[in-house]
Amino acid sequence: MSGSGLQNLPRPVAAVVGGGGVLGATHVGVGYALEQRGFRPDMIIGTSVGALNGAIAAAHPGEAAPWLDHVWTQLRRREVFPFGFLPSMASVFGDRGLRRLIARAGLPPRIERLPIPFTAVATDLATGEPVLLDHGDLESALLASAAVPGALPPVDREGRTLIDGGVIAYVPVRAALRAGAASVVVLSTGPEGGPLSPVVPRRAGAVASRAGLVLLRHQIESGLREAAGQIPTVVVPTGIETWPAPWDFGHSRRLIGTAARTAGRFLDRLDVAGPGLYRDEDLVPVTAARTLSLGGTHR
């Protein structure tokens, strides 16, 4: 199979792998679709669960999807969020499970030894700035990028206290621009990029959830608009519109299959013709002016 859009992407092209918790399984489906079409990025930049998936993709060029498939379809809540051990007062769960998961992923000890250049994005808890981890110890970089505030412990690295990169860069396209990417392929997870429901919630929990989603969407759209004004920015759809419970890894097989089919259909229609935002609504790129006027979508 081949998608003309993938072959026409200017080099170097970055694969940008966003956060998403249990919906990180959708990255596997998108990975299958990309690999089947011969896509190989020049660099990979990941946040949170996207950092772990991205590191495995960087370690196994062209054949990462089967590796990730095995990881995700075997994954259970207790492996990521194990009860019964509190390393400090800074988190509800320890990171033992995540460390074991990283150890089983076939990764080298240092970022520089990955076959594809890789960056994990974390957040400096003191300053609130994004921290781009592109060298040094790989395990601590992945633990830092995935350190969900309050759930998993912060990571002290090189004199900084680091937490989940999704706090500041849920979809780290700006990091790709800083790394010199001439185009980007974004592997997001789905619900955070879709339109908001017109139904306004009334209950306290639903109102808080809606507010968090609004903040997240604005962060993502701001980054995508900035990138699309300069380079081709392809956002690969997953077909997923709702989140499972944050600890429920039992949907991975369904998520992988849905994302693979949805991404494949999109990629086979993709035709890249210069800078802009290429999304699922249609395949006409959004120029910088249209992006600003349409809020990051094109119709």
Secondary structure as GFF3:
##gff-version 3
##sequence-region A 1 299
A	DSSP	alpha_helix	4	7	.	.	.	ID=ss1
A	DSSP	beta_strand	13	17	.	.	.	ID=ss2
A	DSSP	three_ten_helix	21	24	.	.	.	ID=ss3
A	DSSP	alpha_helix	25	36	.	.	.	ID=ss4
A	DSSP	beta_strand	43	47	.	.	.	ID=ss5
A	DSSP	alpha_helix	49	59	.	.	.	ID=ss6
A	DSSP	alpha_helix	64	74	.	.	.	ID=ss7
A	DSSP	alpha_helix	77	80	.	.	.	ID=ss8
A	DSSP	alpha_helix	96	103	.	.	.	ID=ss9
A	DSSP	three_ten_helix	111	113	.	.	.	ID=ss10
A	DSSP	beta_strand	118	124	.	.	.	ID=ss11
A	DSSP	beta_strand	130	133	.	.	.	ID=ss12
A	DSSP	alpha_helix	138	145	.	.	.	ID=ss13
A	DSSP	beta_strand	155	157	.	.	.	ID=ss14
A	DSSP	beta_strand	160	164	.	.	.	ID=ss15
A	DSSP	alpha_helix	166	169	.	.	.	ID=ss16
A	DSSP	alpha_helix	173	178	.	.	.	ID=ss17
A	DSSP	beta_strand	183	187	.	.	.	ID=ss18
A	DSSP	three_ten_helix	191	193	.	.	.	ID=ss19
A	DSSP	alpha_helix	204	228	.	.	.	ID=ss20
A	DSSP	beta_strand	232	236	.	.	.	ID=ss21
A	DSSP	alpha_helix	252	269	.	.	.	ID=ss22
A	DSSP	beta_strand	276	278	.	.	.	ID=ss23
A	DSSP	alpha_helix	288	294	.	.	.	ID=ss24
###
